[in-house]
Amino acid sequence: MISDIEQLPDCTLVTLTGSLTGRVTTPLYDQILGQIAPQRPRVLLDLSGVTYLSSAALRLLLLLYRVVDQRSGLMVLAGLSDEVYDILTITGFSDVFEVFPDREAARARLR
């Protein structure tokens, strides 16, 4: 679930927490999509509070990535636990997303 969405000077910061499963992905997608810029969005997804990603959550990340990319923007992930990073690696999603250890490193990339 979303614990916070902030509009920072250099990006939209979305902080996600808990177990991301199919039950929450559609509302999450709509909430996040409604907050990102229509042109050249910069999106930072902070996953430091996420304990699990289901296949539906992976699909959510991919759909958001595609929208941001179509709008000539950039989306990065930060703060992944070892478990969540392993899920991204096993599924090949770590090749799609730029992953950073923390918010500061991710924001530096978005500037």
N, C-alpha and C positions, 0 to 999 in steps of 0.2 A: 504494500500500500504506500501511498505518498504521505510522507510526514511533513513535507514542505516544498513549495515552489517559490523561488525568489528570482526577481528580475535584478540582476547585478549589472554594473556598467558594461561588462565584457561578455556576458552570457546569461542564459536562463539556467539556474541551478535547480535541479530536481533531486530531492533527497528521498530515496526509497528505503523502506524498512520491512522486515518480516519475511515471510515465505510468499513468494510471488507465484501464484498458481492461476489456473484458468478462471477461477471465480472473480479475480480482481483485474484481469488484464484489459477487458473492454472499457470499464470505467477509467482505468489508468490511462489508456490510450487517448480517450476523449479529453481527459483533464490536461494531459501534457500537451496534446496537439493544440488545444485552445489557448495555451500560454506561450507558444513559440512564435517567433516573428515570421511573417509571410515571405520575407525576402532575406536571404543570407543569415539564417538563424545560427546562433552559437549555443549549443546545448551541452551541459555537463550533467550526467547522471551519476550521482553519488550513491554507490551501492554498498557502502561500508556497513549499513545496518541490515543488509539482505542476507538471510540464512539459507535460502533455497530458491532455485529457478526451475520452474517446470518447462516443458516444451512449449506451452502457451506463452510463458514469459519470454522465452527466447524468440518466439514469433513476434511478440510485442516489440522487443528491442530491434528486430530486423525491420519491421514496418515503420517504426519511428526513424530509424536510420535512413530508410529509403525516402521518406518525406523530407527530411532535413537535406539529404543529398539532392533531391529534385529542386529544392529551393536554393541551391548553391550554398548550403551551409556546412557546418561541421558539428558532429556529435562525438563526444568522448565519454569514457567510463572511468570512474575513480573508486578507490577504496575497496576493491574486491577481496573477500575472504579467500582463503586457499580453496575451500570447497566450491565456491562460485566460480573462481578462476578455472578450476579443474573442469567444471561443467562446460565452460566456454571453450576450453582447449579440446576436450573430447569431442565436442560437436563441431569443431572447426570454426566457431564464431570468433575465436581469438584472432583469426586472420582477417576478420571483417572490421573489428572495432579497435580503435586506439585505446589502450588501457594504461592508466597511471596509478601510482601507489596511493596518491592522496589528492585532495581538492586543489592544493596549491600548484602541484605539478601539472594537473589538468588545465587549470586556469591559465597557466603560462603558455600552454599550447594554443589556447583559444584567443589569446591576445594578438 
